[in-house]
Amino acid sequence: MQTNIFRLPLLVLSLTALMAGCKKDDRDINLNLTEVKNLFTPANNIYIKLQPATNQSVSFEWEDAKAEDGSVVLYEVAFDQENGDFSKPFYSMVSDNKGLLNKLTLTHGDLNKIAKLGGADYFQRKKFRWTVMASKGTNVRKAALSAVIDLERPGGFDVLPGDVYITGSSSEGGATLANALKMKQLSPGVFEIYTLLKAGTYKFVDGVSGTPKEFYLFDNAGVLMIGTNGQTTFTGADKVMRIRLDFNNINGSLAEVKEVALWYCAGNTFWFTLPYTSNGVWRKNGATVTYTSMPWGLDERYKYRMVINDGSGDKNIWLNYSTNDSPGQDGQYPHSVPYKTINFAANNGSQWDWSWKFDRNYLTQGAVADFWLSLRGSEAAYTQEYKKQ
């Protein structure tokens, strides 16, 4: 019985020490920080007539907040109505570099969307208030002051088209409406097509029967704008073009596609270029497969490079696999759609990375095969593939 009596105080003391240690750890977590004390740019009450098609941007900058323990502070810019107090801002966005910088860069297109969310209609001029929220962990501090930004929205489309097609004498489908080629929707209101243009005229429509709405591109002081009920004239030699339309910001862009080539990674070279055939397809038939022997065997990695010119010089666009390292494909042909889908976002031109892999059991050394890219707007995904003859 004596032994048990002495053990109880020891157990209580141990638990007390443990709890004290936990409390000490809690006290070590320092979330204290100062609020942002100064807003630098844009100037208070600045007026901006938004022109999204020009791709201009506005830089929001402010004085750093300080964490008491010297650690990282994150920032978010909040927008409210002119008389708002930011208790319920209608829009907020983290600063550049994922919230780490005391700067946020917004294009006129971004500001146009913000103004719309804040209740501004087309052609309407409206004032909003912005400030900066600094945070460390769960502690969020609103800046000591705010500023007004005066935005005037451009015109636009009340209803964004769900589908867009290209038609006209200049287009591959000709002037017959039923033969119009479908553009690919990249996001709501944004469309793209890879197609051949020849001398003539072309326009865009939101349907291929009845009396669809019509759109066209026109030059406005060097900026391509989207207009209604007109057509665009194309002159000169035939060219394969990438055409983009953004109905959110009523602008478009044109770029000539000058070349598409298959890059073989182990050889550190291009195997061949692929001629354009029609309707967004590049195809090379009858190419001989010549793998390079590496210490680990015949290497199977490859990808594609596209060369475009939007008027500012030739640019390389690499057509990559969806991740940095694709899985082995031996015995996997024919490929699944997810595997052969083209990733334009990475645009990585390194020798080895972001590449696909051939099925070496199917496409053996010395085999003759056809290779193609399909960038058709009518298909769910842009893809690349090959087939042995």
MOFENWO-V908235 format. One record per backbone hydrogen bond with DSSP energy under -0.5 kcal/mol. CO is the residue of the C=O (numbers start at 1). NH is the residue of the N-H. If there is no record, write none. Layout:
co: {CO	CO}
nh: {NH	NH}
This chain:
co: {1	2	3	4	5	6	7	8	9	10	11	12	13	14	15	16	17	18	19	20	21	22	23	24	25	25	26	28	29	32	36	38	41	43	46	48	48	51	51	52	56	58	58	59	60	61	61	66	67	74	75	76	77	78	79	79	80	81	86	91	93	95	96	97	99	101	102	103	104	104	106	107	108	109	110	111	112	113	114	115	116	121	124	126	127	128	129	130	131	132	132	133	134	135	136	138	139	141	147	148	148	149	149	150	151	151	152	154	156	164	165	166	167	168	170	171	173	174	175	176	177	181	182	184	184	187	189	190	190	191	192	193	193	195	197	200	201	202	203	204	205	213	214	215	216	218	219	220	223	223	224	225	225	227	232	234	239	239	240	241	241	242	243	244	245	245	246	247	250	251	253	255	256	256	259	260	261	261	262	262	262	263	263	264	264	265	269	272	273	275	278	280	281	281	282	283	283	284	287	289	292	292	294	297	297	300	301	302	303	304	305	306	306	307	307	308	309	313	315	317	318	318	319	320	324	329	336	337	340	342	343	347	354	355	356	358	359	359	362	364	367	368	369	370	371	372	373	373	374	375	376	382	383	385	387}
nh: {5	6	7	8	9	10	11	12	13	14	15	16	17	18	19	20	21	22	23	24	25	26	27	28	28	29	29	30	31	68	144	63	61	46	150	50	152	54	56	55	108	60	106	61	104	40	41	34	70	135	95	133	93	131	90	91	129	84	89	79	77	99	101	100	75	103	62	96	60	106	58	111	112	113	114	115	116	117	118	120	119	124	153	151	82	149	80	147	78	134	143	76	141	74	139	140	136	134	130	45	46	128	151	48	126	153	50	123	158	183	205	181	203	171	198	174	176	168	177	179	180	166	377	186	192	190	247	186	187	245	184	195	243	241	239	234	170	232	167	215	165	206	229	204	227	225	221	223	220	225	252	218	227	216	202	200	197	241	257	195	243	255	193	253	191	247	251	157	226	246	244	242	258	309	307	274	263	305	264	271	272	265	303	268	269	268	264	262	275	283	281	375	277	278	373	275	285	371	369	366	294	299	297	294	299	358	265	356	263	319	261	308	317	258	259	315	256	310	308	306	320	347	304	343	354	332	340	341	384	344	320	349	321	326	302	360	362	363	364	367	289	389	287	387	284	385	282	375	383	194	379	342	374	372	370}
